[in-house]
Amino acid sequence: MKKRGIGFACSAQGVNYHFGHEDVSNVEIQVQMDNTLLIRTAASDIGQGLEAVLINITSIALNGFPTDKILWEGSNTTSPDAGGTGASRQSTLTGNALVQTCENFKTLLRSVASEQLDCHPDSIEFQGEHVSANGKSITLSHLFEKARGMGLSLTVIGTFKAPMTTALSEDGKGFPINQFGYAAHIVELEVDTITGEVVVLKVDAFHDAGRILNPIGAAGQVEGATVMGMGFALFEDYILAEGKPVNVGFTNYLIPSLADTPDIHVHFLSYPSPIGRLGVKGLAEAPTTTIAPAIANAIFNATGARITHLPATPSRVLAGLTKQQE
C-alpha cells in the first residue's frame, strides 16, 4: 500500500565566518594589454558558480562593461587572499571586495579622464566601454592607453571585511553570527508501507539569499543542494565496524541518482542584506539542511510514523511503522 504525505521545514543558516574569526577578502583587477579586464583572487570556484557571479558583478559595477571582455583567473599562490570557499561566504565577502575594487578602478580612471575631457572627476560617467562628461565621450581603451603613457599602473585592489563576530559568553550572550540565509522547503512524497521505500515526488524550495546575482546559477545550486540533502535524508548510511568504514563503494554506499530526483521548484524571496553594498547572502548550504526535516515530516504526515534517525532507509521506515502500530 502506498501513502502520500506533505512535509514542511524551515531553517536559518548562519553564513560567513563565526565566533570571533576575522572574515576578509581581497580582489584585484588588472587591465591586460588587449584591454580586457582580469579578475584575480584566491577565492576558489569549486562548482558553485563563483566565476560567473564575479564577472557579473564587475560588469554591473562598471556600468555595463561587456562580460565577454572580463576574465577570471583561478586561485594560485600569487592571488590576493580571499579566505576559504566555505560557510557560504564567497558571494558576500569576495563579491563586496570586488565592488570596492571596481570603485577604486573608477577613481583611477576618472583622474585620467578628467584631463582628457577637461572636467572635474566627479562629473564623469561610465557607460559600457565609454566614459563621458559635458557632452564629450572617449573609449575606455583610449583611456587605458593614456594611463599607460602616463606610467600609471592599471592594477587595482579592493578589500572587504565583514562585521566582526564574537564568541558566546558562558551565559550565552554575544554576537556569534553576522548573517543568516533563510529557507523553507515543502515536500510531497510517497511511502510504500509494504517495502518501506520512500519516493520524493515534488519539492518547493523557498530561499532568501538576498540579492540574486545569477538567477540561473542560483536556482541550479538550490536544485543540486536539495538532491544532496535528499542523500542525507534517504540514502547515505555511513556504516563503521571497529572504527573502519564498511560501505566504501557506490554499490553499498548509495547516493541519489537522476531517477531519484524529484520535480524541484525554486522560489527566491530577495531581502537584501545590510552587510556590504551588494545586498547578497550566502545560499549554498541552506538547501542541504532544510530538505531532510521536510522529508521526515512528510513521512510522518503520510504514515504517522516519526523517523528520528536518518537516513530513512526502508528498514528504518518499516521499523517506524511497526512501532507506530504498537
Secondary structure, DSSP 8 states (H G I E B T S, - for coil): -EEEEEEEEEEEEE-S--TT---EEEEEEEE-TTS-EEEE-S---SSS-HHHHHHHHHHHHTTS--GGGEEEE---TTS-----S-TT-HHHHHHHHHHHHHHHHHHHHHHHHHHHHTS-GGG-EEETTEEEETTEEEEHHHHHHHHHHTT---EEEEEEE--------TTS-S---S-EEEEEEEEEEEEETTT--EEEEEEEEEEE-BS-S-HHHHHHHHHHHHHHHHIIIII----EETTEES--STTTS----GGG--EEEEEE-----SSSSS-B---SSHHHHHHHHHHHHHHHHHHS----SSS--HHHHHHHHHHHH-
